[in-house]
Amino acid sequence: MKLFVVIDCQKDFIDGALGFDGAEKILPGIKAKIKEYKDRGDEVVYTLDTHTEDYLNTQEGKNLPVVHCVKGTEGHALAEELREDLSDCKCFEKPTFGSMDLANHIQQKEYESIELAGLVSNICVISNTVLAKAAAPEAEIIVDRALTDSFDKTLNEYTFEILKGIQVTVK
């Protein structure tokens, strides 16, 4: 079985508090990839960056002082274009960059490959990719660069090079 993980395709990362030009361009490709995986009978899951009103008092909030993805707000919501496609998929809400719950889910199954895509490459995508690699060291871990982006284009490219260095397939 194969797994496709959609990382943090939320309003605040597309056109909200931490949104950036071009973020929305990955959504049609992610939508197509979800369909491809489902049509084959493979598994699709997704993550939601999830914070509370006291975000600015957290370590992350002190280092990234932009309130975003507060549960219950519009910015926390999944991109409208993906809501229907992901409505029957398991969701992992995560209070920080990487999801230990996602890693535990991966560890409990034997995936042939795990593909990740979404936002933001140099923060949450890389964090969850490293966790997937640790949870399933014999699975092929894949990141699709066309379906992964960042507000910082230089760090975006560095991220792909770093991932290659830890034996992640970057396509």
RAWO-V144105 format. One record per pair of residues at least 24 apart in sequence whose ideal C-beta (glycine too) atoms are under 10 Angstrom apart, sorted by the first residue. I is the first residue (numbers start at 1). J is the second residue. D is the distance in Angstrom with one decimal. If there is no record, write none. Layout:
BEGIN
<<I & J & D> <I & J & D>>
END
This chain:
BEGIN
<<1 & 40 & 9.4> <1 & 41 & 8.1> <1 & 42 & 5.9> <1 & 43 & 6.3> <1 & 109 & 7.0> <1 & 110 & 7.5> <1 & 111 & 5.8> <1 & 112 & 6.5> <1 & 113 & 9.0> <1 & 139 & 9.9> <2 & 36 & 9.9> <2 & 37 & 6.7> <2 & 40 & 7.3> <2 & 41 & 9.3> <2 & 42 & 4.2> <2 & 43 & 7.3> <2 & 44 & 9.6> <2 & 111 & 6.3> <2 & 112 & 5.6> <2 & 113 & 4.9> <2 & 114 & 7.4> <2 & 115 & 7.2> <2 & 139 & 8.8> <2 & 140 & 9.1> <2 & 142 & 9.3> <3 & 37 & 8.0> <3 & 42 & 6.8> <3 & 43 & 4.9> <3 & 44 & 7.6> <3 & 45 & 6.9> <3 & 102 & 9.8> <3 & 105 & 8.8> <3 & 106 & 7.0> <3 & 109 & 7.7> <3 & 111 & 4.9> <3 & 112 & 8.9> <3 & 113 & 7.4> <3 & 114 & 4.6> <3 & 115 & 7.1> <3 & 116 & 8.9> <3 & 132 & 8.4> <3 & 136 & 8.7> <3 & 139 & 8.2> <3 & 141 & 10.0> <4 & 30 & 8.9> <4 & 33 & 6.0> <4 & 34 & 6.7> <4 & 36 & 8.1> <4 & 37 & 4.4> <4 & 38 & 8.8> <4 & 40 & 10.0> <4 & 42 & 6.8> <4 & 43 & 7.3> <4 & 44 & 4.8> <4 & 45 & 7.6> <4 & 46 & 9.0> <4 & 89 & 9.2> <4 & 113 & 9.3> <4 & 114 & 8.0> <4 & 115 & 5.0> <4 & 116 & 7.9> <4 & 117 & 7.6> <4 & 142 & 9.2> <4 & 144 & 9.5> <4 & 147 & 9.9> <5 & 43 & 9.2> <5 & 44 & 7.9> <5 & 45 & 5.6> <5 & 46 & 6.9> <5 & 47 & 7.0> <5 & 89 & 9.9> <5 & 92 & 8.6> <5 & 99 & 9.2> <5 & 102 & 6.9> <5 & 105 & 9.6> <5 & 106 & 8.5> <5 & 114 & 6.6> <5 & 115 & 7.0> <5 & 116 & 4.6> <5 & 117 & 7.6> <5 & 118 & 7.8> <5 & 125 & 9.2> <5 & 128 & 6.6> <5 & 129 & 8.8> <5 & 132 & 7.1> <5 & 141 & 10.0> <5 & 143 & 9.9> <6 & 30 & 5.9> <6 & 31 & 9.6> <6 & 33 & 8.3> <6 & 34 & 7.0> <6 & 44 & 7.1> <6 & 45 & 7.5> <6 & 46 & 3.9> <6 & 47 & 7.3> <6 & 48 & 9.7> <6 & 78 & 8.7> <6 & 79 & 9.4> <6 & 82 & 6.9> <6 & 85 & 9.0> <6 & 86 & 6.7> <6 & 89 & 8.1> <6 & 91 & 9.7> <6 & 115 & 9.8> <6 & 116 & 8.1> <6 & 117 & 6.4> <6 & 118 & 5.3> <6 & 119 & 9.5> <6 & 147 & 8.9> <7 & 46 & 7.4> <7 & 47 & 5.3> <7 & 48 & 9.4> <7 & 49 & 8.8> <7 & 92 & 9.7> <7 & 94 & 9.5> <7 & 97 & 9.8> <7 & 98 & 9.9> <7 & 99 & 9.1> <7 & 102 & 9.3> <7 & 116 & 5.9> <7 & 117 & 6.8> <7 & 118 & 3.2> <7 & 119 & 6.5> <7 & 120 & 8.4> <7 & 121 & 8.9> <7 & 123 & 9.5> <7 & 124 & 5.4> <7 & 125 & 5.0> <7 & 126 & 9.6> <7 & 127 & 8.9> <7 & 128 & 5.7> <7 & 129 & 8.7> <7 & 143 & 9.6> <7 & 147 & 9.8> <7 & 148 & 7.9> <8 & 46 & 8.3> <8 & 47 & 5.7> <8 & 48 & 6.7> <8 & 49 & 4.8> <8 & 50 & 9.7> <8 & 69 & 7.7> <8 & 78 & 9.3> <8 & 79 & 9.7> <8 & 94 & 8.4> <8 & 97 & 9.4> <8 & 118 & 5.4> <8 & 119 & 5.0> <8 & 120 & 7.1> <8 & 123 & 8.8> <8 & 124 & 5.1> <8 & 125 & 8.0> <8 & 128 & 8.9> <9 & 46 & 7.2> <9 & 47 & 9.0> <9 & 48 & 8.9> <9 & 78 & 6.3> <9 & 79 & 4.7> <9 & 81 & 8.4> <9 & 82 & 5.6> <9 & 83 & 9.9> <9 & 86 & 8.6> <9 & 117 & 8.6> <9 & 118 & 5.2> <9 & 119 & 6.1> <9 & 147 & 9.6> <10 & 46 & 9.7> <10 & 47 & 9.2> <10 & 48 & 6.1> <10 & 49 & 6.2> <10 & 50 & 9.3> <10 & 68 & 8.4> <10 & 69 & 5.8> <10 & 74 & 9.7> <10 & 75 & 6.8> <10 & 76 & 6.3> <10 & 77 & 6.4> <10 & 78 & 6.0> <10 & 79 & 6.7> <10 & 82 & 9.6> <10 & 118 & 9.2> <10 & 119 & 7.6> <11 & 68 & 9.5> <11 & 69 & 8.6> <11 & 73 & 8.7> <11 & 74 & 5.8> <11 & 75 & 5.0> <11 & 76 & 7.5> <11 & 77 & 5.2> <11 & 78 & 7.9> <11 & 79 & 6.6> <11 & 80 & 8.0> <12 & 49 & 7.6> <12 & 51 & 9.5> <12 & 66 & 8.9> <12 & 67 & 9.0> <12 & 68 & 4.2> <12 & 69 & 5.0> <12 & 70 & 8.6> <12 & 73 & 8.1> <12 & 74 & 8.4> <12 & 75 & 3.5> <12 & 76 & 7.0> <12 & 77 & 8.6> <12 & 119 & 9.5> <13 & 49 & 7.4> <13 & 68 & 7.6> <13 & 69 & 7.7> <13 & 75 & 8.6> <13 & 79 & 8.6> <13 & 118 & 8.4> <13 & 119 & 4.3> <13 & 120 & 6.3> <13 & 123 & 9.7> <13 & 124 & 8.7> <13 & 149 & 9.3> <13 & 150 & 9.8> <13 & 151 & 8.8> <14 & 75 & 9.5> <14 & 79 & 5.8> <14 & 80 & 9.5> <14 & 81 & 9.3> <14 & 119 & 7.4> <14 & 149 & 10.0> <15 & 75 & 9.4> <15 & 79 & 9.2> <16 & 66 & 9.9> <16 & 68 & 6.8> <16 & 69 & 8.4> <16 & 73 & 8.8> <16 & 74 & 7.4> <16 & 75 & 4.2> <16 & 76 & 9.2> <16 & 77 & 9.2> <17 & 66 & 5.4> <17 & 67 & 6.4> <17 & 68 & 4.1> <17 & 69 & 7.9> <17 & 70 & 9.2> <17 & 73 & 9.4> <17 & 75 & 5.8> <18 & 49 & 9.1> <18 & 64 & 8.3> <18 & 66 & 5.9> <18 & 67 & 9.7> <18 & 68 & 5.1> <18 & 69 & 8.3> <18 & 75 & 8.6> <18 & 119 & 8.7> <18 & 120 & 7.6> <18 & 123 & 9.6> <18 & 151 & 7.1> <19 & 68 & 9.3> <19 & 75 & 9.0> <19 & 119 & 9.3> <19 & 151 & 8.3> <20 & 119 & 8.9> <20 & 120 & 8.5> <20 & 149 & 7.9> <20 & 150 & 7.8> <20 & 151 & 3.9> <20 & 152 & 8.8> <20 & 153 & 9.7> <21 & 149 & 10.0> <21 & 151 & 8.6> <22 & 149 & 6.2> <22 & 150 & 9.6> <22 & 151 & 8.9> <22 & 153 & 9.0> <23 & 79 & 9.1> <23 & 118 & 9.8> <23 & 119 & 6.1> <23 & 120 & 8.5> <23 & 149 & 5.9> <23 & 150 & 8.9> <23 & 151 & 7.9> <24 & 79 & 7.7> <24 & 81 & 8.1> <24 & 149 & 9.6> <25 & 146 & 9.2> <25 & 147 & 9.5> <25 & 149 & 7.5> <26 & 79 & 9.5> <26 & 117 & 7.1> <26 & 118 & 7.4> <26 & 119 & 7.5> <26 & 144 & 9.0> <26 & 145 & 10.0> <26 & 146 & 7.3> <26 & 147 & 4.9> <26 & 148 & 6.9> <26 & 149 & 5.5> <27 & 79 & 5.7> <27 & 80 & 9.2> <27 & 81 & 4.7> <27 & 82 & 6.5> <27 & 118 & 9.7> <27 & 119 & 10.0> <27 & 147 & 8.9> <28 & 81 & 7.5> <28 & 147 & 9.4> <29 & 117 & 7.8> <29 & 144 & 7.6> <29 & 146 & 6.0> <29 & 147 & 4.7> <29 & 148 & 9.8> <30 & 79 & 8.5> <30 & 81 & 8.4> <30 & 82 & 6.5> <30 & 85 & 8.5> <30 & 86 & 9.5> <30 & 117 & 5.8> <30 & 118 & 7.0> <30 & 119 & 9.9> <30 & 144 & 8.8> <30 & 146 & 9.8> <30 & 147 & 5.3> <30 & 148 & 9.4> <31 & 79 & 9.3> <31 & 81 & 6.1> <31 & 82 & 6.2> <31 & 84 & 9.4> <31 & 85 & 5.8> <31 & 86 & 9.5> <31 & 147 & 9.9> <32 & 85 & 9.6> <32 & 147 & 9.1> <33 & 85 & 9.7> <33 & 115 & 7.6> <33 & 117 & 6.8> <33 & 144 & 7.3> <33 & 146 & 9.8> <33 & 147 & 6.5> <34 & 82 & 7.2> <34 & 84 & 9.9> <34 & 85 & 4.6> <34 & 86 & 6.8> <34 & 89 & 8.0> <34 & 117 & 9.8> <35 & 85 & 7.0> <37 & 89 & 9.7> <37 & 115 & 8.1> <38 & 85 & 8.1> <38 & 88 & 8.7> <38 & 89 & 8.7> <42 & 111 & 9.0> <42 & 112 & 9.2> <42 & 113 & 9.1> <42 & 115 & 9.4> <43 & 89 & 8.0> <43 & 90 & 8.1> <43 & 105 & 9.5> <43 & 109 & 8.0> <43 & 111 & 8.0> <43 & 114 & 9.5> <44 & 85 & 8.1> <44 & 86 & 7.0> <44 & 88 & 8.8> <44 & 89 & 4.8> <44 & 90 & 8.4> <44 & 115 & 9.8> <45 & 86 & 8.6> <45 & 89 & 5.6> <45 & 90 & 4.5> <45 & 91 & 7.3> <45 & 92 & 6.6> <45 & 99 & 9.7> <45 & 102 & 7.0> <45 & 105 & 7.1> <45 & 106 & 9.1> <45 & 114 & 9.9> <46 & 78 & 7.2> <46 & 82 & 7.8> <46 & 85 & 9.5> <46 & 86 & 5.3> <46 & 89 & 5.9> <46 & 90 & 7.8> <46 & 91 & 5.7> <46 & 92 & 7.3> <46 & 102 & 9.4> <46 & 118 & 8.0> <47 & 91 & 7.4> <47 & 92 & 4.8> <47 & 93 & 7.5> <47 & 94 & 5.5> <47 & 97 & 9.9> <47 & 98 & 9.0> <47 & 99 & 5.5> <47 & 101 & 9.1> <47 & 102 & 6.3> <47 & 116 & 9.4> <47 & 118 & 7.7> <47 & 124 & 7.2> <47 & 125 & 9.7> <47 & 127 & 9.9> <47 & 128 & 6.6> <48 & 76 & 6.6> <48 & 77 & 8.6> <48 & 78 & 6.8> <48 & 91 & 6.1> <48 & 92 & 7.3> <48 & 93 & 5.0> <48 & 94 & 7.1> <48 & 99 & 9.4> <49 & 75 & 9.5> <49 & 76 & 7.8> <49 & 93 & 8.3> <49 & 94 & 6.4> <49 & 95 & 8.4> <49 & 96 & 8.5> <49 & 97 & 8.2> <49 & 99 & 9.6> <49 & 119 & 8.9> <49 & 120 & 9.3> <49 & 123 & 9.2> <49 & 124 & 6.5> <50 & 76 & 6.6> <50 & 91 & 9.6> <50 & 92 & 9.2> <50 & 93 & 4.0> <50 & 94 & 6.1> <50 & 95 & 5.9> <50 & 96 & 9.4> <50 & 99 & 9.8> <51 & 75 & 9.6> <51 & 76 & 7.9> <51 & 93 & 9.8> <51 & 94 & 9.7> <51 & 95 & 6.7> <51 & 96 & 9.2> <52 & 95 & 8.0> <55 & 95 & 9.4> <58 & 95 & 8.0> <58 & 96 & 8.4> <59 & 96 & 8.6> <60 & 95 & 8.4> <60 & 96 & 6.1> <60 & 97 & 7.7> <60 & 123 & 9.8> <64 & 123 & 8.6> <69 & 93 & 9.5> <69 & 94 & 9.7> <69 & 95 & 9.8> <71 & 95 & 9.6> <79 & 118 & 9.7> <79 & 119 & 9.3> <82 & 118 & 9.8> <92 & 128 & 9.0> <94 & 124 & 8.0> <94 & 127 & 9.1> <94 & 128 & 8.3> <96 & 123 & 10.0> <96 & 124 & 8.8> <96 & 127 & 8.0> <97 & 123 & 5.5> <97 & 124 & 5.0> <97 & 125 & 9.2> <97 & 126 & 8.3> <97 & 127 & 3.9> <97 & 128 & 7.7> <97 & 130 & 9.8> <97 & 131 & 9.5> <98 & 123 & 9.6> <98 & 124 & 7.3> <98 & 125 & 9.9> <98 & 126 & 8.9> <98 & 127 & 3.7> <98 & 128 & 5.3> <98 & 129 & 9.0> <98 & 130 & 7.2> <98 & 131 & 4.9> <98 & 132 & 9.4> <98 & 134 & 9.9> <99 & 124 & 8.8> <99 & 127 & 8.4> <99 & 128 & 6.1> <99 & 131 & 7.0> <99 & 132 & 9.8> <100 & 131 & 7.3> <100 & 135 & 9.5> <102 & 128 & 6.2> <102 & 131 & 6.7> <102 & 132 & 7.5> <102 & 135 & 8.2> <103 & 128 & 8.0> <103 & 130 & 9.3> <103 & 131 & 4.1> <103 & 132 & 6.9> <103 & 133 & 9.6> <103 & 134 & 6.8> <103 & 135 & 4.3> <103 & 136 & 8.9> <104 & 131 & 9.4> <104 & 135 & 7.3> <105 & 132 & 9.9> <105 & 135 & 8.2> <106 & 131 & 7.7> <106 & 132 & 5.6> <106 & 133 & 9.6> <106 & 134 & 9.0> <106 & 135 & 4.0> <106 & 136 & 5.2> <106 & 139 & 8.0> <106 & 141 & 9.8> <107 & 131 & 9.5> <107 & 132 & 9.5> <107 & 134 & 8.6> <107 & 135 & 4.2> <107 & 136 & 6.9> <108 & 135 & 8.9> <108 & 136 & 10.0> <109 & 135 & 9.4> <109 & 136 & 8.1> <109 & 139 & 9.4> <110 & 136 & 7.9> <110 & 138 & 8.5> <110 & 139 & 7.9> <111 & 135 & 9.3> <111 & 136 & 5.6> <111 & 138 & 9.2> <111 & 139 & 4.6> <111 & 140 & 8.8> <111 & 141 & 9.4> <112 & 136 & 9.6> <112 & 138 & 9.3> <112 & 139 & 6.3> <112 & 140 & 7.1> <113 & 139 & 5.7> <113 & 140 & 4.2> <113 & 141 & 7.4> <113 & 142 & 6.0> <113 & 169 & 8.4> <114 & 139 & 5.3> <114 & 140 & 7.5> <114 & 141 & 5.4> <114 & 142 & 7.0> <114 & 143 & 9.8> <114 & 168 & 9.7> <115 & 140 & 8.6> <115 & 141 & 7.9> <115 & 142 & 4.2> <115 & 143 & 7.3> <115 & 144 & 6.5> <115 & 147 & 9.0> <115 & 169 & 8.7> <115 & 171 & 8.9> <116 & 141 & 7.5> <116 & 142 & 7.2> <116 & 143 & 5.4> <116 & 144 & 8.0> <116 & 147 & 9.0> <116 & 148 & 7.6> <116 & 163 & 9.6> <116 & 168 & 8.8> <117 & 142 & 8.9> <117 & 143 & 6.8> <117 & 144 & 4.9> <117 & 145 & 8.8> <117 & 146 & 8.4> <117 & 147 & 3.6> <117 & 148 & 5.1> <117 & 149 & 9.3> <118 & 143 & 9.6> <118 & 144 & 9.7> <118 & 147 & 7.3> <118 & 148 & 6.3> <118 & 149 & 8.4> <119 & 147 & 9.8> <119 & 148 & 7.6> <119 & 149 & 6.3> <119 & 150 & 7.5> <119 & 151 & 9.0> <120 & 148 & 8.6> <120 & 149 & 7.3> <120 & 150 & 4.7> <120 & 151 & 6.6> <120 & 152 & 8.3> <120 & 155 & 8.9> <120 & 156 & 8.4> <120 & 159 & 9.2> <121 & 145 & 8.2> <121 & 148 & 4.8> <121 & 149 & 6.2> <121 & 150 & 4.4> <121 & 151 & 9.6> <121 & 152 & 8.8> <121 & 153 & 9.8> <121 & 155 & 7.4> <121 & 156 & 4.8> <121 & 157 & 9.0> <121 & 158 & 9.2> <121 & 159 & 4.6> <121 & 160 & 7.5> <121 & 163 & 9.0> <122 & 148 & 9.7> <122 & 149 & 9.9> <122 & 150 & 5.1> <122 & 151 & 9.0> <122 & 152 & 6.4> <122 & 154 & 9.1> <122 & 155 & 4.0> <122 & 156 & 6.2> <122 & 157 & 9.4> <122 & 158 & 7.0> <122 & 159 & 4.5> <122 & 160 & 9.6> <122 & 162 & 8.8> <123 & 150 & 7.6> <123 & 151 & 9.6> <123 & 152 & 9.5> <123 & 155 & 8.8> <123 & 159 & 8.9> <124 & 150 & 9.9> <125 & 149 & 9.0> <125 & 150 & 8.3> <125 & 156 & 9.5> <125 & 159 & 7.2> <125 & 160 & 9.9> <125 & 163 & 8.8> <126 & 150 & 9.7> <126 & 155 & 9.4> <126 & 158 & 9.7> <126 & 159 & 5.2> <126 & 160 & 9.4> <126 & 162 & 6.9> <126 & 163 & 6.7> <126 & 166 & 9.6> <126 & 168 & 9.2> <129 & 159 & 9.0> <129 & 162 & 9.6> <129 & 163 & 6.1> <129 & 166 & 8.3> <129 & 168 & 5.9> <129 & 170 & 9.8> <130 & 162 & 9.4> <130 & 163 & 8.6> <130 & 166 & 7.0> <130 & 168 & 8.7> <132 & 168 & 8.7> <133 & 163 & 9.0> <133 & 166 & 6.2> <133 & 167 & 7.5> <133 & 168 & 6.6> <134 & 166 & 9.8> <137 & 167 & 9.3> <140 & 167 & 9.1> <140 & 168 & 8.7> <140 & 169 & 5.9> <141 & 166 & 8.5> <141 & 167 & 7.6> <141 & 168 & 4.7> <141 & 169 & 6.8> <141 & 170 & 9.8> <142 & 168 & 7.0> <142 & 169 & 4.6> <142 & 170 & 7.8> <142 & 171 & 6.4> <143 & 168 & 5.8> <143 & 169 & 7.4> <143 & 170 & 5.4> <143 & 171 & 7.7> <144 & 169 & 9.4> <144 & 170 & 8.1> <144 & 171 & 5.7> <145 & 170 & 5.7> <145 & 171 & 6.8> <146 & 171 & 8.1> <147 & 171 & 9.7>>
END
